[in-house]
């Protein structure tokens, strides 16, 4: 039994790490947020990652991805259901998808390596959960981290990346 326990623990630890996560999984409502997507492994069989595709949840404002050296950055936009004004200009669409694609084999993210992909956005004013769907394309196969957990179902094998938007912190009164 003692020989099995360390193996079982290693297996369970591997499963716990077997997804893409956010560096900061919680943030206050209405603030600017730096989403750092941590990629800690490749696909099954040790295949290297060659593309990361993040689908942004609705409700983020002014999202901007960070370029990644050795990778090509492309984006897609979607029309807003409710346009708004920012800095005196109407905003009628928002960033919907960010795609980082490795510029050739030399830039692939090996299964044994770790990397981060970053974007910045303003969070909604209301607290709640935001789910980022992340597709990890590898040299062989892919992970589609897009399953949103439900209370009445078992934990998904490939969960989407969750950001918990907390109530905004109360501001202290002015001192005279």
Secondary structure, 3 states (H helix, E strand, C coil): CHHHHHHHHHHHHHHHCCCCEECCCEEECCCEEEEEEEECCCEHHHECEEEEEEECCCCCEEEEECCCCCEEEEEEEEEEEEEEEECCEEEEEEEEEEEEEECCHHHCECCCCCEEEEEEEECCCCCEEEEEEEEEEECCCEEEECECCCCCCCCCCCECEEEEEECCCCCCCCCC
